[in-house]
Amino acid sequence: MKARVTMKMIGLEAGVHISTVSLALNGHPSIPEKTQDRIRQIAEEMGYRPDPALSSLVAYRSSKREKADQGVLAWLDFWPDETCPSERFPGLWTGAADRAHAFGWKLEGVRPAASGMSLKKTSKMLRDRGIVGLLIGPLPSADMVLEIEWPWYAAVCLGHSLDSPALHSAQPHQMQNMQLLLRELAGLGYKRPGLVIDTAIHANTKHYWMAAFLDAQLSLDANDRPPPLLVELGDLGKIGQWHGQHHPDVIISSLPAQTIALLRDSGLSVPHDVGVAAPSFANEIWRPELAAKGILPDTQESGISGIDERFPEIGIAGLDKVVALINRHERGAPPVPRHLMIGGIWRCGKTVMKQPE
């Protein structure tokens, strides 16, 4: 039987200490990239394969040591106002914070934009505190670039609003959720669904809702395909005009409470004259500009029908990934980002109803 190649053997071949081999194979930023590449090549040529039992033990010991020395994980929040992440993203925060506590960590919010701290100073502060695990909360815009010393951190995004660098992420499965929503509405007998999305949400969802909706329309009769409506927050009156022109029997709206109010103001009854459903609950709570305009956030308790994206589960998934990266000593932007998408569930609510045969 061929003897298993060990890190010590690789170190002898490469002329480095075994600890250097371990750090290099785990991509630690303290090892120069050229040295990492050379050691990896030697390991591959020698036929090195990690021992899974030993890897598990090392991960366990490492996690115990990390928690003792670096017991804080940071949630980076880049919104400019003073709202805490636990208030802006209550579901995501609760899931992540509770999971961190279960693992022996503490999750803390860090708000560079609200405090006026530069990214350079933020990164230094995190390093000085020995914080190596980061959750990047959903961002104010869909194309943000964050220049942080990423090679020092195990980082995961919640959502997909970070444009650069490309990190691992946990996010709602928005295309699947829209498909589920349309199936539920079809099961209730709706035949002419329409879609209303405000432009900011359209950008932040990377057009996934729109793509799934347009794909589903291909299976409908050509006369039952109202064109989707993209609407600015300052021009919500277009929703009433659009409905009067195209007459959908149910409206899927990213602003369901406002859509319901507009329909009722025009004399229509919801759900008896037209149904309304949300592709996601509580997404407006992320949007301070809505509060400034006096537009209240939608809540599940309001009775609106739609998809519960299960934000706590997304927070849990993101936190799990951060801890796994820490245990494997994986830092920085990954060569192949992996995106864990959490499917939502249907909540019937009171704003849709079974249609007559």
C-alpha positions as CSV (number, residue, x, y, z in Angstrom):
1,M,0.0,0.0,0.0
2,K,1.3,3.4,-1.0
3,A,2.1,5.6,2.1
4,R,0.0,8.7,2.5
5,V,1.8,11.9,1.7
6,T,1.9,14.2,4.7
7,M,2.4,18.0,5.1
8,K,5.8,17.2,6.7
9,M,6.9,15.4,3.6
10,I,5.7,18.3,1.4
11,G,7.6,20.7,3.7
12,L,10.8,18.7,3.3
13,E,10.4,18.7,-0.4
14,A,9.7,22.5,-0.5
15,G,12.3,23.4,2.1
16,V,9.8,25.1,4.4
17,H,8.3,24.3,7.9
18,I,5.2,22.2,8.1
19,S,3.3,25.2,9.5
20,T,4.1,27.1,6.3
21,V,2.7,24.2,4.3
22,S,-0.5,24.2,6.3
23,L,-1.0,27.9,5.9
24,A,-0.2,27.8,2.2
25,L,-2.6,25.0,1.5
26,N,-5.3,26.9,3.3
27,G,-4.6,30.2,1.4
28,H,-3.6,32.2,4.5
29,P,-2.7,35.8,3.5
30,S,0.5,35.7,5.6
31,I,2.0,33.4,2.9
32,P,3.0,35.1,-0.3
33,E,0.9,34.0,-3.3
34,K,4.0,32.7,-5.2
35,T,4.9,30.6,-2.3
36,Q,1.4,29.3,-2.0
37,D,1.3,28.4,-5.7
38,R,4.7,26.6,-5.4
39,I,3.7,24.5,-2.4
40,R,0.3,23.6,-3.9
41,Q,2.1,22.4,-7.1
42,I,4.5,20.3,-5.0
43,A,1.6,18.9,-3.0
44,E,-0.3,18.0,-6.2
45,E,2.8,16.4,-7.8
46,M,3.4,14.3,-4.7
47,G,-0.3,13.2,-4.7
48,Y,-1.2,14.8,-1.4
49,R,-4.8,14.3,-0.2
50,P,-6.0,15.8,3.1
51,D,-6.9,13.4,5.9
52,P,-10.6,14.1,6.5
53,A,-10.5,12.9,10.1
54,L,-7.5,15.1,10.8
55,S,-9.1,18.0,9.0
56,S,-12.2,17.8,11.2
57,L,-10.0,17.7,14.3
58,V,-8.0,20.7,13.2
59,A,-11.2,22.6,12.4
60,Y,-12.6,21.9,15.8
61,R,-9.4,22.9,17.6
62,S,-9.2,26.0,15.4
63,S,-12.8,27.0,16.1
64,K,-12.2,26.7,19.9
65,R,-9.1,28.8,19.6
66,E,-10.7,31.4,17.3
67,K,-13.7,31.8,19.7
68,A,-11.4,32.3,22.7
69,D,-9.2,34.9,20.9
70,Q,-11.6,36.4,18.4
71,G,-15.1,35.9,19.7
72,V,-16.7,38.7,17.7
73,L,-18.1,38.4,14.2
74,A,-18.9,41.7,12.5
75,W,-22.0,42.6,10.5
76,L,-20.9,45.5,8.1
77,D,-23.8,47.9,7.5
78,F,-23.2,50.6,4.8
79,W,-26.4,52.5,5.1
80,P,-25.8,56.2,5.9
81,D,-28.6,56.7,8.6
82,E,-28.5,55.7,12.2
83,T,-30.8,52.7,12.0
84,C,-29.1,49.6,13.6
85,P,-28.9,46.4,11.5
86,S,-31.1,44.7,14.0
87,E,-33.9,47.2,13.3
88,R,-33.4,47.5,9.5
89,F,-33.0,43.8,8.9
90,P,-34.8,42.2,11.9
91,G,-35.2,38.8,10.4
92,L,-31.8,38.5,8.9
93,W,-30.2,39.8,12.1
94,T,-32.1,37.5,14.4
95,G,-31.2,34.4,12.4
96,A,-27.5,35.3,12.2
97,A,-27.1,36.6,15.7
98,D,-28.9,33.6,17.3
99,R,-26.8,31.2,15.2
100,A,-23.6,33.0,16.2
101,H,-24.5,32.7,19.8
102,A,-25.2,28.9,19.4
103,F,-21.6,28.6,18.0
104,G,-20.1,30.6,20.9
105,W,-19.6,33.8,18.9
106,K,-21.1,37.3,19.3
107,L,-22.4,39.2,16.3
108,E,-21.8,43.0,16.4
109,G,-23.0,45.7,14.0
110,V,-20.3,47.9,12.4
111,R,-21.6,51.0,10.5
112,P,-18.9,52.8,8.6
113,A,-21.2,55.1,6.6
114,A,-23.2,56.2,9.6
115,S,-20.1,56.9,11.7
116,G,-18.2,58.6,8.9
117,M,-15.4,56.0,9.2
118,S,-13.5,55.3,6.0
119,L,-13.2,51.8,4.7
120,K,-9.4,51.9,5.3
121,K,-10.0,52.8,9.0
122,T,-12.8,50.3,9.3
123,S,-10.5,47.5,8.0
124,K,-7.7,48.6,10.4
125,M,-10.2,48.7,13.4
126,L,-11.4,45.2,12.6
127,R,-7.9,43.8,12.3
128,D,-6.8,45.6,15.6
129,R,-9.7,43.9,17.3
130,G,-8.8,40.5,15.9
131,I,-12.1,40.2,14.0
132,V,-11.7,37.8,11.0
133,G,-15.4,36.9,10.2
134,L,-17.6,39.4,8.3
135,L,-21.2,39.3,7.3
136,I,-21.9,42.0,4.6
137,G,-25.5,43.2,5.1
138,P,-27.7,44.1,2.1
139,L,-26.4,47.3,0.6
140,P,-28.2,50.6,-0.2
141,S,-27.6,50.2,-4.0
142,A,-27.2,47.4,-6.4
143,D,-23.7,48.2,-7.7
144,M,-21.5,49.0,-4.7
145,V,-17.8,48.3,-4.7
146,L,-16.2,47.9,-1.3
147,E,-12.4,48.3,-1.0
148,I,-11.5,46.5,2.2
149,E,-8.4,44.4,2.9
150,W,-10.3,41.3,2.0
151,P,-7.4,38.8,2.3
152,W,-7.6,39.1,6.1
153,Y,-11.3,38.2,6.4
154,A,-13.7,35.3,6.0
155,A,-16.6,37.2,4.4
156,V,-20.1,36.4,3.2
157,C,-22.7,38.7,1.7
158,L,-26.4,38.6,2.6
159,G,-28.2,39.2,-0.7
160,H,-26.6,40.1,-4.0
161,S,-26.2,43.8,-4.0
162,L,-22.4,43.8,-3.7
163,D,-20.8,44.3,-7.1
164,S,-17.2,43.9,-6.2
165,P,-15.5,41.8,-4.9
166,A,-17.4,38.7,-5.7
167,L,-17.9,36.9,-2.4
168,H,-19.8,33.9,-1.2
169,S,-23.4,34.8,-0.4
170,A,-26.7,33.7,1.1
171,Q,-29.8,35.1,-0.5
172,P,-33.5,34.5,-1.3
173,H,-34.2,32.3,-4.3
174,Q,-36.1,35.0,-6.0
175,M,-36.8,33.3,-9.3
176,Q,-38.1,30.2,-7.6
177,N,-40.1,32.3,-5.2
178,M,-41.8,34.1,-8.1
179,Q,-42.5,30.8,-9.8
180,L,-44.1,29.5,-6.5
181,L,-46.2,32.7,-6.2
182,L,-47.5,32.3,-9.7
183,R,-48.4,28.7,-9.2
184,E,-50.3,29.5,-6.0
185,L,-52.2,32.3,-7.8
186,A,-53.0,30.0,-10.7
187,G,-54.3,27.4,-8.2
188,L,-56.7,30.0,-6.9
189,G,-58.0,30.5,-10.4
190,Y,-56.3,33.7,-11.4
191,K,-55.6,33.8,-15.2
192,R,-54.3,37.3,-15.9
193,P,-51.6,38.2,-13.4
194,G,-49.8,41.6,-13.6
195,L,-46.5,42.7,-12.1
196,V,-45.6,46.0,-10.5
197,I,-42.0,46.6,-9.3
198,D,-40.5,49.8,-8.1
199,T,-37.3,50.6,-9.9
200,A,-34.9,50.4,-6.9
201,I,-36.2,46.9,-5.9
202,H,-35.9,45.8,-9.6
203,A,-32.2,46.7,-9.5
204,N,-31.6,45.2,-6.1
205,T,-33.2,41.9,-7.1
206,K,-31.0,41.7,-10.2
207,H,-34.2,41.5,-12.3
208,Y,-34.8,38.0,-11.1
209,W,-38.5,38.6,-10.3
210,M,-39.1,40.1,-13.7
211,A,-37.3,37.3,-15.5
212,A,-39.3,34.6,-13.8
213,F,-42.5,36.5,-14.4
214,L,-41.9,37.0,-18.1
215,D,-40.9,33.4,-18.5
216,A,-44.2,32.3,-16.8
217,Q,-46.2,34.6,-19.1
218,L,-45.1,32.5,-22.1
219,S,-47.4,29.7,-21.0
220,L,-50.4,32.0,-20.8
221,D,-52.8,33.0,-23.6
222,A,-51.4,36.0,-25.6
223,N,-54.4,38.0,-24.5
224,D,-53.7,37.3,-20.8
225,R,-50.2,38.9,-20.6
226,P,-50.4,42.4,-19.1
227,P,-47.0,44.1,-19.6
228,P,-45.0,44.5,-16.3
229,L,-44.9,48.0,-14.9
230,L,-41.7,49.6,-13.5
231,V,-42.6,52.6,-11.3
232,E,-40.7,55.3,-9.5
233,L,-41.6,56.0,-5.9
234,G,-42.6,59.5,-6.7
235,D,-45.0,58.4,-9.5
236,L,-47.2,55.7,-7.9
237,G,-50.2,57.1,-9.7
238,K,-49.1,55.1,-12.7
239,I,-50.3,51.9,-11.0
240,G,-53.9,53.0,-11.3
241,Q,-53.5,54.1,-14.9
242,W,-51.8,50.8,-15.7
243,H,-54.5,48.7,-14.1
244,G,-57.3,50.7,-15.9
245,Q,-55.6,50.0,-19.2
246,H,-54.7,46.3,-18.8
247,H,-57.1,44.9,-16.2
248,P,-55.1,42.2,-14.5
249,D,-57.2,40.0,-12.2
250,V,-54.3,39.9,-9.7
251,I,-51.4,42.3,-9.2
252,I,-48.0,41.0,-7.9
253,S,-46.5,44.2,-6.4
254,S,-43.3,45.0,-4.6
255,L,-45.3,47.8,-3.0
256,P,-48.5,45.9,-2.1
257,A,-49.8,48.2,0.7
258,Q,-49.5,51.2,-1.6
259,T,-51.1,49.3,-4.5
260,I,-54.0,48.2,-2.4
261,A,-54.6,51.8,-1.2
262,L,-54.5,53.1,-4.8
263,L,-57.0,50.5,-6.0
264,R,-59.4,51.2,-3.1
265,D,-59.1,54.9,-3.7
266,S,-60.3,54.2,-7.3
267,G,-63.4,52.4,-6.0
268,L,-62.1,48.8,-6.4
269,S,-62.4,46.1,-3.7
270,V,-59.4,44.0,-2.8
271,P,-59.6,41.0,-3.2
272,H,-63.1,40.8,-4.6
273,D,-62.5,43.0,-7.7
274,V,-58.8,42.4,-8.0
275,G,-56.2,40.4,-6.0
276,V,-52.9,41.7,-4.7
277,A,-49.9,39.6,-3.7
278,A,-46.3,40.5,-2.6
279,P,-43.2,38.7,-4.0
280,S,-41.6,39.4,-0.6
281,F,-42.8,40.6,2.8
282,A,-41.1,43.5,4.6
283,N,-38.6,44.5,1.9
284,E,-39.7,48.1,2.4
285,I,-38.2,48.0,5.9
286,W,-34.8,48.2,4.3
287,R,-35.7,51.4,2.5
288,P,-35.4,54.6,4.6
289,E,-36.4,56.7,1.7
290,L,-39.9,55.2,1.9
291,A,-40.2,56.3,5.6
292,A,-39.1,59.8,4.5
293,K,-42.0,59.9,2.1
294,G,-44.5,58.7,4.7
295,I,-44.9,55.3,3.0
296,L,-45.3,52.7,5.7
297,P,-43.5,49.3,5.4
298,D,-45.6,46.2,4.6
299,T,-45.8,43.6,7.3
300,Q,-47.0,40.0,7.3
301,E,-49.4,41.0,10.0
302,S,-51.2,43.3,7.6
303,G,-52.8,40.3,6.0
304,I,-51.2,40.8,2.6
305,S,-50.9,37.6,0.6
306,G,-47.5,36.6,-0.8
307,I,-44.1,35.0,-0.3
308,D,-42.3,34.9,3.0
309,E,-38.6,34.9,2.0
310,R,-37.7,33.5,5.4
311,F,-35.1,36.1,6.3
312,P,-34.0,34.3,9.5
313,E,-33.0,31.2,7.5
314,I,-30.9,33.4,5.1
315,G,-29.2,35.0,8.1
316,I,-28.5,31.5,9.5
317,A,-27.1,30.3,6.2
318,G,-24.8,33.3,5.9
319,L,-23.5,32.9,9.5
320,D,-22.9,29.2,8.9
321,K,-20.8,29.9,5.9
322,V,-18.7,32.5,7.7
323,V,-17.9,30.1,10.5
324,A,-17.0,27.3,8.0
325,L,-14.6,29.7,6.2
326,I,-12.9,30.6,9.5
327,N,-12.5,26.9,10.4
328,R,-11.0,26.2,7.1
329,H,-8.7,29.2,7.2
330,E,-10.2,30.5,4.0
331,R,-9.9,34.3,3.6
332,G,-10.5,36.8,0.9
333,A,-12.5,36.8,-2.3
334,P,-12.9,33.2,-3.4
335,P,-11.8,32.0,-6.9
336,V,-15.3,30.5,-7.4
337,P,-18.0,32.3,-5.3
338,R,-20.8,30.1,-4.1
339,H,-24.3,31.4,-3.7
340,L,-26.7,29.6,-1.3
341,M,-30.3,30.5,-2.3
342,I,-33.0,29.9,0.3
343,G,-36.5,29.2,-1.1
344,G,-39.5,31.1,0.4
345,I,-42.9,29.8,1.4
346,W,-46.4,30.9,0.4
347,R,-48.6,32.8,2.9
348,C,-52.2,33.0,1.7
349,G,-53.2,36.1,3.6
350,K,-56.4,38.1,2.9
351,T,-55.7,40.0,-0.3
352,V,-56.3,37.1,-2.7
353,M,-59.3,34.7,-2.9
354,K,-60.5,31.6,-4.7
355,Q,-61.9,32.7,-8.1
356,P,-65.3,31.5,-9.3
357,E,-65.3,28.7,-11.9
